[in-house]
Amino acid sequence: MRIIEVLKTKQHQDVVTISPDAGVRELVATLAEHNIGAVIVSADGTTMDGIVSERDVVRRMHSDGTVIDNTVGGIMTEVVKTCTPDDDLDDVMMTMTQGRFRHIPVCDDERLVGIVSIGDLVKHKIDELQFERDQLDNYVHQR
């Protein structure tokens, strides 16, 4: 199973971005408005400067308590692990589990084409296993 198949089944395929100059209040509003846990940080809306998640907000709040006065660029993760549409779902799940992050941007030739969460991948994996179980069940009961 490839990541492209997960992207095709996602209801919201648009990648939400936010400027590194945006305030954290705007970030929190964006996360709430789109019901998402992470946003791609992009100065121009097409290239990726970083990623910022709910965890980044909470960790910054814990470390110095000034998160609301910061910009997105001040709390974002700058070194971002990405995957491609052709990457294997299990490999990406392993990368995310080992790296302890829940969102991974999908890039094709350095162009941002989507973002998937560990929840997206787990749901897709469960659906795949359910389909296989149903096929085996049908096969066994047809004999």
Backbone torsions as a table, in degrees:
resi	resn	phi	psi	omega
1	MET	NA	134.7	-176.5
2	ARG	-109.3	157.4	-179.3
3	ILE	-61.5	-32.9	179.5
4	ILE	-57.1	-34.4	179.6
5	GLU	-69.7	-32.9	176.2
6	VAL	-69.1	-44.6	179.8
7	LEU	-59.7	-38.7	-178.5
8	LYS	-64.4	-28.4	-176.7
9	THR	-92.1	-10.5	-179.7
10	LYS	-68.9	136.9	179.9
11	GLN	-67.5	-42.4	-177.4
12	HIS	-108.4	101.0	-176.6
13	GLN	-92.4	-11.4	177.9
14	ASP	-69.8	138.3	177.7
15	VAL	-91.2	121.9	179.0
16	VAL	-81.2	129.3	177.9
17	THR	-123.0	162.6	176.8
18	ILE	-145.0	147.5	-179.8
19	SER	-73.2	145.1	176.5
20	PRO	-64.2	-20.4	179.1
21	ASP	-84.3	-9.5	-179.7
22	ALA	-65.8	151.4	177.3
23	GLY	-79.8	161.7	-179.5
24	VAL	-67.2	-30.9	175.5
25	ARG	-60.5	-42.5	177.6
26	GLU	-64.2	-39.9	177.0
27	LEU	-58.9	-50.0	-179.0
28	VAL	-60.8	-40.4	177.7
29	ALA	-63.9	-39.8	179.3
30	THR	-65.5	-44.3	178.0
31	LEU	-59.8	-44.8	-179.3
32	ALA	-67.6	-44.4	-177.9
33	GLU	-59.5	-41.0	-177.1
34	HIS	-95.6	-2.1	-179.4
35	ASN	54.2	51.1	-178.4
36	ILE	-127.8	166.3	-177.7
37	GLY	-106.4	-8.6	-179.1
38	ALA	-153.6	153.8	-179.9
39	VAL	-133.5	140.8	173.7
40	ILE	-75.7	132.8	177.5
41	VAL	-93.9	124.6	-175.7
42	SER	-149.8	125.3	179.1
43	ALA	-70.8	-32.0	-176.1
44	ASP	-114.1	0.0	178.9
45	GLY	84.4	-2.7	-179.7
46	THR	-126.6	-35.1	178.1
47	THR	-96.5	154.5	-175.6
48	MET	-102.3	118.1	175.9
49	ASP	-91.9	-22.7	-178.8
50	GLY	172.3	-167.4	176.7
51	ILE	-140.7	145.9	178.4
52	VAL	-134.6	135.2	-176.4
53	SER	-128.2	173.5	175.8
54	GLU	-57.0	-37.4	179.5
55	ARG	-61.7	-39.1	178.5
56	ASP	-60.5	-41.6	179.5
57	VAL	-63.5	-48.3	-177.7
58	VAL	-64.7	-43.7	-179.3
59	ARG	-63.7	-41.0	178.8
60	ARG	-66.4	-39.4	178.1
61	MET	-61.2	-40.8	-179.7
62	HIS	-68.6	-40.3	-174.3
63	SER	-72.2	-39.9	-178.3
64	ASP	-140.8	-3.8	175.1
65	GLY	71.0	7.0	-175.9
66	THR	-108.6	20.0	-172.5
67	VAL	-54.5	-38.9	-175.5
68	ILE	-66.1	-26.6	-179.7
69	ASP	-86.1	-2.2	-177.6
70	ASN	-91.8	166.1	170.3
71	THR	-96.0	164.3	177.5
72	VAL	-58.5	-41.8	179.3
73	GLY	-59.6	-25.7	-179.6
74	GLY	-78.9	-17.3	-178.3
75	ILE	-121.0	-5.4	-175.1
76	MET	-71.2	161.4	170.7
77	THR	-88.9	120.2	-175.1
78	GLU	-86.7	-36.0	179.1
79	VAL	-93.5	107.7	-171.9
80	VAL	-112.2	126.2	173.2
81	LYS	-77.6	134.2	179.5
82	THR	-124.4	170.8	172.4
83	CYS	-133.5	174.4	177.7
84	THR	-114.0	163.3	177.4
85	PRO	-59.8	-25.9	-177.7
86	ASP	-88.8	-4.7	179.7
87	ASP	-66.3	148.3	179.1
88	ASP	-73.4	134.4	-178.6
89	LEU	-55.4	-45.2	-178.8
90	ASP	-64.0	-38.9	178.5
91	ASP	-64.5	-41.7	179.8
92	VAL	-67.3	-40.4	176.5
93	MET	-59.5	-41.8	179.5
94	MET	-65.3	-43.0	177.8
95	THR	-59.3	-44.6	-178.8
96	MET	-67.9	-39.9	179.4
97	THR	-65.9	-45.9	179.8
98	GLN	-66.6	-36.7	-179.9
99	GLY	-82.5	-9.8	179.1
100	ARG	58.3	46.7	173.5
101	PHE	-130.3	155.5	-171.0
102	ARG	-107.8	-7.1	-178.5
103	HIS	-134.9	139.8	178.5
104	ILE	-138.8	124.5	176.6
105	PRO	-68.8	146.5	177.6
106	VAL	-108.1	121.0	-177.9
107	CYS	-121.7	140.5	176.7
108	ASP	-122.5	113.4	-175.0
109	ASP	52.8	47.3	178.8
110	GLU	66.3	7.3	176.7
111	ARG	-100.8	127.4	-180.0
112	LEU	-68.2	120.5	-178.6
113	VAL	-117.5	-8.9	180.0
114	GLY	175.7	-179.2	174.5
115	ILE	-146.9	138.8	177.5
116	VAL	-125.1	148.7	176.9
117	SER	-105.8	163.7	176.5
118	ILE	-61.3	-31.7	176.3
119	GLY	-63.5	-40.7	176.4
120	ASP	-59.6	-44.0	-176.6
121	LEU	-69.8	-42.0	178.4
122	VAL	-63.4	-44.1	178.6
123	LYS	-59.2	-45.7	-179.4
124	HIS	-63.0	-40.9	179.8
125	LYS	-65.0	-43.1	178.0
126	ILE	-63.0	-43.7	177.7
127	ASP	-59.8	-41.5	179.4
128	GLU	-64.2	-44.4	179.3
129	LEU	-66.0	-38.0	177.8
130	GLN	-63.4	-43.1	178.3
131	PHE	-60.7	-46.0	179.8
132	GLU	-63.3	-40.4	178.4
133	ARG	-62.3	-44.3	179.2
134	ASP	-62.5	-40.0	178.7
135	GLN	-64.2	-44.1	178.5
136	LEU	-64.8	-41.2	178.4
137	ASP	-61.0	-45.0	178.2
138	ASN	-62.9	-40.5	179.6
139	TYR	-63.3	-46.2	-178.2
140	VAL	-64.9	-39.4	-176.0
141	HIS	-83.6	-6.7	176.5
142	GLN	-85.7	-14.7	-176.7
143	ARG	-81.4	NA	NA
